Structures are given as structure tokens and as C-alpha cells.
Amino acid sequence: MNYLWTSKALIEATGGRPLGSVPPGISGISIDTRTLKPGEAFFAIKGDALDGHDFATAAVKAGASVLVVAEGKLPALGRLTAPMIVVPDVLAALESLGAAARERSRARIVAITGSAGKTSTKEALRHVLSAVGKVHAADKSFNNHWGVPLTLARMPEDCDYAVFEIGMNHSGEIRPLAKLVRPEIAIVTLIAAAHLGHFRDLDEIARAKAEIFEGVEPGGTVLLNRDDSRFELLAGLARARGIERVLGFGENEEADFRLLACKLHAEESTITTSIEGQELAARVGVPGRHTVQNVLAVLGTAYLLGADLDRVAMALGDLTAENGRGRRHLLRLSGGEVTLIDESYNANPASMRAAIALLDATPVQGHGRRIAVLGDMLELGSHSAKLHQALADVLRETRTDLVFLAGPEMKALAETLPPDLVAGYRAGAEELKPVLLDALRPGDTVMVKSSKGIGFSRLVDALVTQFAAEAERSTPA
């Protein structure tokens, strides 16, 4: 049997001691009993709210072949007789296993950070590189202090490429994760006002994102958004770390991976690019100018990895989106259909502008309307009211017909927009739900966008359930 890890290697990497009849190897790694598959090792991580040790019995019932547990928790596990690997600290053991996975791997490693577009860029890279080799990348975002080591520890020894997403809320969070991943290529998608409540300004956010450079392997490359106003700052920080190869993507004339022409359509885009002087045309099977920007980074990365660009360009036509990041649904109403664009996973000023632009570019049917359903952008601190109010100018420049708003921070926008544009403001998603459900008409196009913590995914679920949605083509955020 092909194991992800033999138990011998697992024990050596984690520095643990076996207890009971440990199996010869494991097929995978889990930290969640709800998704655990038989034959996997269960790492009983202690989080902010939950302790994995409390789910040890559930892990055994789900088929875990071995439990990785903390020494100090053994007495609390009582009479549980399952095979175990006992370690001083379970998260530290997972980090050590991730480091061992990176050490044994011969894959070409890419790491992505930025204020917006990380997950979409990661998923696009996963998709196009799968056309030319075996790719490993995280499910979902998995970009924090446990998600990154978990993704590393799950990396098969024989993959050709691996793509990691690294996120942060505060300074100092990216540095240790970047040093764990040790990317050959580090991408910064964009610097924007995400988590601005934890930083003085955008320059400070850029410096925090630049921590990714500290993990870049010797001789590696940094790939930056050449259209970003923080390009020069980031490029200087990369060179200060001894990284000589700093390249850019974008429309800027000095971009190494440059957009020459672009046609945005309702459900796709067609682009012509210059990849370090080589002209390449492609169809991107999803709409949105922000998607095109991500694709430039994807094409540049594929070029740097030596991938077959013709095959990569062909694969761009089949891109799809994740739930909450632009996935589209057709909702069936009496007398017609409504197009739903699900952007409910997260939001900051940059991604909010992109989502509103996407709504503007999406057609309506008959007498349908373009409807924006917007919730709070979180972690903006003292800048919150001003940044929410600024969305009024963005909306006025588009063909948005109605705006539904919810959340305490969105009250600032509700008070700024003309009354005839605000179809409804409520305190939260649950209060807004009946108002929105009653308002829809055949032919409408509805875009739902908010930070994850506001719970707007429940609005999407309600719409899909109420109107028996049929999944349609999708676009990444």
C-alpha cells in the first residue's frame, strides 16, 4: 500500500513516542472528525474554541488509524485503547511533520499572499498546473498557523508542483509560515485595506505581506503586481532580503508578464498577453477584470516553472469558482430565472469594488434589475465608516439598480446612498433574508458580498433553497 507517511517516518518527524499497536503507515492526516477518512492519522490540535482531544473517541469511530495526542492530555483520554503517538505539543508536531514533508519533496513550490485574490490565484494555479503535472494545494483557504503546516504535512512525496496560500491578520504571522513552506516563487497579489484595523496604513500592510520574502529559497523569484502602488516598496523589501529576481505582472509597460489586450464578456474574458516578450492569447472561462489580473500572475508563474504555456492557456478556459468566491447559480422563479453571484466568503474595499464591477458587467433579462446585497467589511478599525461610505461612489458609477445592506458597519453606507437606491437596510443577515426573498423578480441579477463573519452565506443558502437553484458556470473572486 502507498502510504502518505510510514509510521516510522511519522514518529521520527514529530519526535513522538508510540503507544499501543501503531499501524505500518497512514493514508492521510485529519484535524476534523467530520471529514476524517478511515486510515488517516488524527492530530488532536487545541484551538481557540475547541480541543481536538475532546473528539478522540469520535476520531476512532470515524476510522482513524492512529491518534497524535499531547502528553499532558493522556489522563483525560481515560480508557481509550486506540493506537497513539504521544508528543509534547500537537500543533508543534504538525509543524515538524510539515517541515519534514518540505524537506523530502522535490516539487516546485509556490506561495501566495496578498490582500485579495489569494485563494482564487491558488485555485487557478492548481487548475492549470494539473494540465502539466501532479499538483498539491490546500482545500479551502487553509492559510493560517495550522492550515499551512497541515497542507505541507499532507503533501505527497511524488507531486510535481505544490501551491500554498499564506494569510495574516497581524504583523509577524506570515514570517514563520513562509520559512516553513520555503517557496521557490512567492507571489503578492495586491495590497489593499484588508485588516486595516490592525495596521497604521497600507505601507504597514505591505511590510507585513513582505514577510513572505523571508522564506524564499536561494535563487528564487518574487512576483509582484506591477499595477499596485506599493510595487516599488515591495520590490525594495524583496531585494533587501537578497532576492535578485523580482518580476511584475499587470498592464504597466514595465511588467514582465503584461496584459496587451482584454475583452470582458458576460461569462468569460479573452486576453492577449506578453510573457517576457512572448505573445500569448487565451480565453479565460470566467468573467471579471480582477480575474484577468490573477491570470497574469498564473501565466507568469507557469512560465517561471517551465510549464507548457500552450497547455496552460488551454486550461484557463475551464476555470470554475469556489463557493462564496463568485460561484453562480440560476434561481428558478415563477415566470423566469434570477442569476445569483455568490461572493459571500469575504470582503475588503478592493474585493468589494471588484464584485460590484462584476455585477455591473453581468446582464439582466427582460425588465430585470442589478441588485447588490452587501454586508460589513470587517477588521477596518477606525477607517471602517469612511471605507464603507466610499462604496457609494463605486455604486453610483455602475448600473446597480437596488442595494440591500446589513450589518452595523454598513449603516454608514445606507446613510450615504440615495434613498431610492437603498431597497432595505437591516441589522443582520437573518433580518435581511425575508426582505430580499420577497423582492426578487424574474430577470434579476443578484450579487451577495460580505466578510465571512457576517454570515451572508446563509442568505445564499436561503436563496438557493427557496428557488431550487441550478448551479451554473462560476467565476473566482
C-alpha positions in Angstrom: 0.0 0.0 0.0 1.2 3.5 -0.8 1.2 5.5 2.5 1.3 9.2 2.8 3.6 8.6 5.7 5.0 5.4 7.2 4.6 5.3 11.0 8.3 5.2 11.3 8.7 8.4 9.4 5.8 10.0 11.2 7.3 9.2 14.6 10.7 10.4 13.6 9.4 13.7 12.2 7.2 14.5 15.2 9.6 13.3 17.9 6.7 11.3 19.4 6.5 8.0 21.2 4.2 5.3 20.0 1.6 3.9 22.4 -0.3 0.7 21.5 -0.2 -1.2 18.2 0.6 1.6 15.8 -0.1 0.7 12.1 2.6 0.5 9.5 1.5 3.8 7.9 -1.2 6.3 7.4 -3.2 7.3 4.3 -3.7 10.9 5.3 -3.9 13.5 8.0 -7.0 15.0 9.7 -7.7 17.5 12.3 -11.5 17.3 11.9 -13.6 14.2 12.7 -16.4 15.4 10.4 -14.2 14.9 7.3 -11.8 12.2 8.6 -11.4 9.2 6.4 -10.5 5.7 7.5 -6.8 5.1 7.7 -5.9 8.7 8.5 -4.0 10.0 11.5 -6.0 12.3 13.7 -4.0 15.2 15.1 -5.8 16.4 18.2 -5.0 20.1 17.9 -6.1 22.5 20.6 -7.7 25.6 19.0 -9.1 28.8 20.4 -12.6 27.4 20.9 -12.2 23.6 20.6 -9.7 21.0 21.8 -9.2 18.0 19.4 -8.6 15.7 22.4 -12.3 16.1 23.2 -13.0 14.4 19.8 -10.6 11.5 20.2 -13.4 8.9 20.6 -15.2 10.3 17.6 -12.0 10.1 15.6 -11.6 6.4 16.4 -15.2 5.8 15.4 -14.6 7.6 12.1 -11.8 5.2 11.3 -8.6 7.0 12.4 -5.8 4.5 12.4 -3.7 6.5 15.0 -4.2 9.5 17.2 -1.5 12.1 17.7 -2.1 13.5 21.2 -0.4 15.7 23.8 1.4 14.0 26.7 -0.5 16.2 29.2 -3.8 15.0 27.8 -3.3 11.3 28.3 -5.0 11.1 31.7 -8.1 12.8 30.2 -8.3 10.2 27.4 -9.3 7.6 30.1 -9.7 4.1 28.8 -9.3 4.8 25.1 -7.2 2.0 23.7 -6.6 3.3 20.2 -3.0 3.4 18.8 -1.4 6.8 19.7 1.7 8.8 19.0 2.3 10.9 22.1 4.0 14.3 21.7 4.6 17.4 23.9 2.5 19.7 21.7 0.3 18.5 18.9 0.5 21.7 16.7 4.2 21.8 17.1 4.3 18.1 16.0 2.2 19.0 12.9 4.6 21.8 12.1 7.6 19.4 12.4 5.8 17.0 10.1 5.2 19.8 7.6 8.9 20.7 7.7 9.8 17.1 7.1 7.4 17.0 4.1 9.0 20.1 2.6 12.5 18.5 3.2 11.6 15.3 1.4 9.7 16.9 -1.5 11.2 17.6 -4.9 8.1 19.6 -6.0 8.3 23.1 -7.4 6.9 25.2 -4.6 4.8 28.4 -5.0 3.5 30.5 -2.1 0.8 33.3 -2.5 -0.1 36.2 -0.2 -1.9 39.5 -0.7 -4.9 41.4 0.5 -7.3 39.9 -2.2 -7.2 37.2 -4.7 -5.0 34.7 -2.8 -7.4 31.7 -2.9 -8.6 32.4 -6.5 -5.0 32.6 -7.7 -4.1 29.4 -5.8 -7.1 27.6 -7.3 -6.3 28.8 -10.8 -2.7 27.7 -10.4 -3.8 24.3 -9.2 -6.1 24.0 -12.2 -3.7 25.0 -14.9 -0.7 23.1 -13.5 -2.8 20.0 -13.3 -2.7 20.0 -17.1 1.1 19.5 -17.0 1.8 17.5 -13.8 0.7 16.3 -10.4 -0.3 19.3 -8.2 -0.8 19.6 -4.4 -2.7 22.5 -2.9 -4.8 23.1 0.1 -8.5 22.5 0.2 -10.4 25.7 1.0 -8.1 28.5 2.2 -6.1 26.8 5.0 -3.7 29.7 5.1 -3.1 30.3 8.8 -0.9 28.9 11.6 -2.5 25.4 11.4 -3.7 25.4 7.8 -0.3 25.9 6.3 1.6 23.1 8.2 -1.4 20.8 7.7 -1.2 21.4 3.9 2.5 20.8 4.0 2.1 17.6 6.0 -0.5 16.3 3.5 1.9 16.9 0.5 2.6 13.7 -1.3 6.2 12.9 -1.8 5.7 12.4 -5.6 3.9 15.6 -6.6 5.4 17.9 -9.2 4.0 21.2 -8.0 2.7 22.5 -4.7 0.8 25.8 -4.2 0.4 27.3 -0.8 -1.7 30.3 0.4 -0.4 32.3 3.3 -2.6 34.8 5.1 -2.4 37.1 8.1 -4.3 39.5 10.3 -1.3 40.9 12.1 2.4 41.5 11.6 4.6 38.6 12.3 2.2 35.9 11.2 3.5 35.3 7.7 7.2 35.0 8.6 7.2 31.6 10.3 4.8 30.1 7.7 6.9 31.3 4.8 10.0 29.8 6.4 8.2 26.6 6.8 7.0 26.5 3.1 10.3 27.8 1.6 8.8 28.7 -1.8 10.8 28.9 -5.0 8.3 31.5 -6.2 6.5 34.0 -3.9 3.5 36.0 -5.2 2.0 39.1 -3.7 -1.4 39.6 -5.5 -2.4 43.0 -4.2 -2.0 45.4 -1.3 -5.4 46.8 -0.1 -7.2 47.8 3.0 -7.9 44.3 4.4 -7.4 44.1 8.2 -6.6 47.8 8.2 -7.9 47.9 11.8 -4.7 46.2 12.8 -2.3 48.4 10.9 -1.5 52.1 10.6 -1.7 52.3 6.8 -1.3 50.4 3.6 2.5 50.6 3.7 2.5 48.7 7.0 0.2 46.1 5.4 2.7 45.8 2.6 5.6 45.3 5.0 3.6 42.5 6.8 2.9 40.8 3.4 6.6 41.2 2.5 7.5 38.7 5.3 6.8 36.1 2.7 10.1 37.0 1.1 12.0 35.7 4.2 11.1 32.2 3.2 12.1 32.3 -0.5 14.7 29.8 -1.4 18.1 31.0 -2.6 17.9 31.8 -6.3 14.1 32.1 -6.0 11.7 34.6 -7.6 9.3 37.2 -6.3 6.3 38.0 -8.5 4.5 41.3 -7.7 1.5 43.2 -9.1 3.2 45.9 -11.3 -0.1 48.0 -11.3 -0.1 48.1 -7.4 1.0 51.5 -6.0 3.1 49.5 -3.4 5.1 47.7 -6.1 8.3 49.7 -5.5 8.1 49.3 -1.8 7.6 45.6 -2.1 10.3 45.2 -4.7 12.8 47.1 -2.4 11.9 44.9 0.5 12.4 41.8 -1.6 15.8 43.0 -2.8 16.8 43.9 0.7 16.3 40.2 1.6 18.8 39.3 -1.2 16.3 38.3 -3.8 17.6 39.3 -7.1 14.8 38.2 -9.4 11.8 40.5 -8.8 9.3 40.4 -11.6 6.0 42.1 -12.2 2.6 41.3 -13.8 -0.1 43.8 -14.9 -0.8 46.4 -17.6 2.1 48.6 -16.7 4.6 48.9 -19.6 7.4 47.6 -17.4 5.5 44.5 -16.4 7.4 41.2 -17.3 4.0 39.5 -17.7 1.9 42.1 -19.3 -1.7 42.4 -20.4 -1.7 43.7 -24.0 -5.4 43.5 -24.7 -8.5 42.4 -22.9 -12.2 41.9 -23.8 -14.5 41.4 -20.9 -17.7 39.5 -21.6 -20.6 38.4 -19.5 -19.3 34.9 -18.9 -15.7 35.0 -20.0 -12.8 37.1 -21.0 -10.3 37.0 -23.9 -6.8 38.3 -23.3 -3.6 38.8 -25.2 -0.5 38.9 -23.0 3.2 39.3 -23.3 5.1 36.7 -21.3 8.6 38.1 -21.1 8.3 39.2 -24.7 6.4 36.1 -25.9 2.9 36.9 -27.1 0.2 34.6 -25.8 -3.6 34.7 -26.3 -6.0 32.9 -24.1 -9.7 32.6 -23.3 -10.4 32.8 -19.5 -13.6 30.9 -19.0 -14.8 33.2 -16.2 -15.7 37.0 -16.2 -14.2 39.8 -14.3 -11.3 42.2 -14.7 -9.9 41.2 -11.3 -9.8 37.6 -12.6 -7.7 38.7 -15.5 -5.2 40.3 -13.1 -5.0 37.0 -11.2 -4.5 35.1 -14.5 -1.5 37.3 -15.4 0.2 36.1 -12.1 -0.8 32.5 -13.0 0.7 32.7 -16.5 3.9 34.3 -15.1 4.3 31.6 -12.5 3.7 28.8 -15.1 6.4 30.4 -17.3 8.8 30.6 -14.4 8.2 26.9 -13.6 8.9 25.9 -17.2 5.4 24.6 -17.8 4.0 24.2 -21.3 2.3 27.6 -21.8 0.0 26.4 -24.6 -1.4 23.7 -22.4 -1.7 26.2 -19.5 -3.5 28.7 -21.7 -6.0 26.0 -22.9 -6.7 25.1 -19.3 -7.7 28.7 -18.5 -10.9 28.2 -20.4 -12.2 25.7 -17.8 -11.7 27.7 -14.6 -14.5 27.5 -12.0 -15.1 29.2 -8.7 -15.4 28.1 -5.1 -18.5 28.7 -3.1 -18.5 32.2 -1.8 -16.0 33.4 -4.3 -18.1 34.2 -7.4 -19.9 30.9 -7.9 -23.1 31.5 -10.0 -26.5 29.9 -9.6 -29.7 30.1 -11.6 -32.6 30.6 -9.3 -36.0 29.4 -10.7 -38.8 31.8 -10.0 -42.4 31.7 -11.4 -42.1 33.3 -14.8 -38.4 33.2 -15.2 -34.9 33.0 -13.6 -32.6 35.0 -11.4 -28.8 34.9 -11.7 -27.2 34.7 -8.2 -23.5 35.6 -7.8 -22.2 34.2 -4.5 -19.3 36.4 -3.2 -20.2 35.8 0.4 -16.9 34.3 1.6 -15.0 37.5 2.4 -14.8 41.2 1.6 -12.5 44.2 1.8 -12.6 47.5 -0.1 -10.7 46.1 -3.1 -12.6 42.9 -3.5 -15.9 44.8 -2.9 -15.1 47.1 -5.8 -14.3 44.1 -8.0 -17.5 42.4 -7.1 -19.6 45.5 -7.8 -17.9 45.8 -11.2 -18.7 42.2 -11.9 -22.3 42.8 -11.1 -22.3 45.8 -13.5 -20.8 43.7 -16.3 -23.4 40.9 -15.8 -26.5 41.1 -18.0 -30.1 41.1 -16.8 -33.0 39.5 -18.6 -36.0 41.5 -19.7 -37.0 44.0 -17.1 -34.6 42.5 -14.6 -32.5 44.6 -12.2 -28.9 44.5 -10.9 -29.1 44.0 -7.2 -26.2 44.3 -4.8 -26.6 42.7 -1.4 -23.8 44.0 0.8 -22.7 43.2 4.3 -20.0 44.6 6.6 -16.3 44.6 5.7 -14.6 43.6 9.0 -11.3 44.5 10.6 -11.1 48.0 9.2 -10.9 49.7 12.7 -11.2 53.4 12.8 -11.2 53.5 9.0 -14.4 51.5 8.8 -17.0 54.2 8.4 -15.1 56.1 5.8 -14.3 53.0 3.7 -18.0 51.8 3.8 -19.2 55.2 2.8 -16.7 55.3 -0.1 -18.6 52.4 -1.7 -21.4 54.9 -2.5 -19.2 56.4 -5.3 -18.4 52.9 -6.6 -22.1 52.0 -6.8 -23.0 55.3 -8.4 -20.6 54.7 -11.3 -22.3 51.4 -12.1 -25.7 50.3 -13.4 -26.7 48.9 -10.0 -30.5 49.3 -9.5 -31.0 48.3 -5.9 -28.8 47.8 -2.9 -29.7 45.7 0.2 -27.5 46.2 3.2 -27.0 44.5 6.6 -24.6 44.9 9.5 -23.7 47.7 11.9 -20.8 48.9 9.7 -23.0 49.1 6.5 -25.2 51.6 8.2 -22.7 54.2 7.2 -23.3 53.3 3.5 -27.0 53.1 4.0 -27.0 56.7 5.2 -24.8 57.9 2.3 -26.6 56.3 -0.6 -29.7 58.0 -2.2 -32.9 56.6 -0.5 -34.2 55.4 -3.9 -31.2 53.1 -4.3 -31.3 51.5 -0.8 -34.0 48.9 -1.1 -33.5 47.8 2.5 -31.2 48.0 5.5 -31.3 45.6 8.4 -29.2 44.8 11.4 -28.0 41.4 10.2 -28.4 38.7 7.6 -31.3 36.9 9.2 -33.3 40.1 9.4 -32.5 40.9 5.8 -33.4 37.5 4.5 -37.2 37.8 4.2 -36.9 41.3 2.7 -34.6 40.0 0.0 -36.6 36.9 -0.8 -39.7 38.9 -1.3 -38.0 41.4 -3.6 -36.7 39.2 -6.3 -38.2 39.3 -9.8 -37.6 37.2 -12.9 -34.7 38.5 -14.9 -32.8 40.0 -11.9 -29.1 39.5 -11.3 -28.2 39.5 -7.6 -24.7 39.7 -6.1 -24.1 38.8 -2.4 -20.9 40.1 -0.8 -19.7 40.5 2.7 -17.0 39.5 5.2 -17.3 35.9 6.2 -18.1 36.7 9.9 -21.3 38.5 8.9 -22.9 35.2 7.8 -24.1 36.2 4.4 -23.6 32.6 3.2 -26.9 31.9 5.0 -28.5 34.4 2.6 -27.1 32.5 -0.3 -28.3 29.2 1.1 -31.7 30.6 1.6 -32.0 31.8 -1.9 -30.7 28.5 -3.3 -33.2 26.5 -1.2 -36.1 28.8 -1.8 -35.8 28.9 -5.5 -34.4 25.4 -6.2 -31.2 26.7 -7.7 -29.4 25.0 -10.5 -25.6 25.5 -10.4 -24.3 27.5 -13.4 -20.9 28.5 -14.6 -18.8 30.2 -12.0 -16.1 32.9 -11.6 -13.4 33.3 -9.0 -13.2 36.3 -6.8 
